[in-house]
Amino acid sequence: MASSTPGADVNYPVIHKTRSAADAEPNLDNYEATCANFDWASIRAELDGLPGDQGINIAYEAIDRHVSKGLGDKIALRWLGKDGTALEYSFDALRRQTNRFANLLQALGVGPGDRVFVLCTRIPELYIAALGTLKHRAVFCPLFSAFGPEPIAERVNAGEGRVLVTTRKLYEKKIAPYRETMPNLEFVLLVDEAGGKSELPGTRDLLALMEAASEEYVIGPTGPEDMALLHFTSGTTGKPKGAVHVHQAVMMHYMTGKYALDLHEDDLFWCTADPGWVTGTSYGIIAPLLHGVTMLVDEPDFDGPRWYNILQQQEVTVWYTAPTAIRMLMKLGTDLAQQYHFPRLRFVASVGEPLNPEAVVWGQEALGLPIHDNWWQTETGGIMIANLPVLDIRPGSMGRPLPGVEATIVRHLEGGGIEEISEPDEEGELALKPGWPSMFRSYLHNEERYSRCFVDGWYLTEDLAKRDADGYFWFVGRADDVIKSAGHLIGPFEVESALIEHPAVAEAGVIGVPEQTLGQMVKAFVSLNPGYTPSEALRRELLGYARKRLGAAVAPKEIAFEDKLPKTRSGKIMRRLLKARETGETLRDISTLED
Ligand code: AMP
């Protein structure tokens, strides 16, 4: 299978693709020809559009389209609960339930364009609320359930959320005590964690509202540029940014489901990402349903033996997961994996952070299949670069651009502007030619920041990368200070802001330090106010304080005390110096250091 090819990592030779007779015919069998002949109009033609030429709506394409074609009885969602229960929703059941949700929004007076936030663990109501919101042409805004009250309120306020769908437990812990800090929030719709009825003061019972709502709903005219999804993402500075996506993003979800994930009608597809993040929405809800496949949702968090069991028992055929999860499986040993059998598994892909070459190769030993890394980000709305099923895999590479996607590497010029780097293997910033349908349309209420992303006709990703002579892209690092921990993007500013609100903390600098499993771990350096001295007790107090406010997904895992933090002459904390010190690297340019 493997041989060495120029341009590849010498330690991890290229994995050549061979196909056995048992494999599905890939949706993309000739990369060059598909790219050369690609046009978005043919992708649009594979979707239906709303009846009566009323536009294009993500939820219609995902659900109702299949029902109208006679697939109503097919299982759309198979849900595995943490207590061992399993629930199945056919496409028709999903159609009726999401209609009810759209009707209840209507009854509450929520209209198209209004923002509906969802803060739930992976329970069926999350999926119903997401798709019902899209049917009603309101905007689905997911929140990760491991966020603490501060990141939640920040996002609800920035997005002017009118509705929040959440569970009783999450509400009691993370919303109720802070409710008055979210003045736009009119309706909180509550569901019990176990799927039962629930109502607390100031909230409505979601299931009772659903029961009272009609199962029939006609989706109103939906323009391709109508706002559909609002995903928050973090930058180096400032508050989280709300990336706005529109209904015609559905073409990208569909195309990438077809070519990058190779979805076929009879697939059992499992995306392990939580819908609180963009992957869990684009590929954990939308793309599989667009292809009419059965998608699996597992309620609990990572559990190695449980996951292997699911892959085996549920006969998963296409699995989309993340590098941290793969590394956690690797830690459990190949022997464990080899106790299971995955006879129907035919394609495995991963996204969100660098996939180390050993993980690609481990897939072959443990699962019998290599892992296909792919690259994209919140702003792109869908997979942009991938180790496509038909292409040879270069372990450690992110792969090649999808059809319809133009990617390049640019260098920044001294006088401003950029130029493309044509020489292979040279490091620069990864840039994309605007125009793909799921490109973000703005950062909500931040046009200036949005326009800065586009220079000389290219969208700049803030990722540093290289392209080899054969057109494969290789990730190098981030151009900014954001942290990727367990695949989750964390803005250092959000963490620093929470820490400096503690009376003991004078200054805080937050960085990601390399960690074997998580990729990066959030570490904070703090200097203390007069009257406070470093101690183990204070360190623990600060860790607990940050965790309570920010939640486990964002809070630092380590805190170190410093007399003084390194700053630029203009007073900005130099995170890159903290990072270089931590990793033992030498910084190339410290000319702006204060002293
Ligand atoms: P997010 O917007 O949270 O999805 O994060 C996007 C960022 O994750 C990208 O800009 C990259 O920095 C990183 N990322 C995503 N996929 C990959 C990958 N395959 N390899 C390396 N980094 C990745």
Residues whose N, C-alpha, C, O or C-beta is under 5 A from the ligand:
A	BS01	AMP	T233 V351 G352 E353 P354 L355 D373 N374 W375 W376 Q377 T378 E379 M398 T461 D463 F475 G487 L489
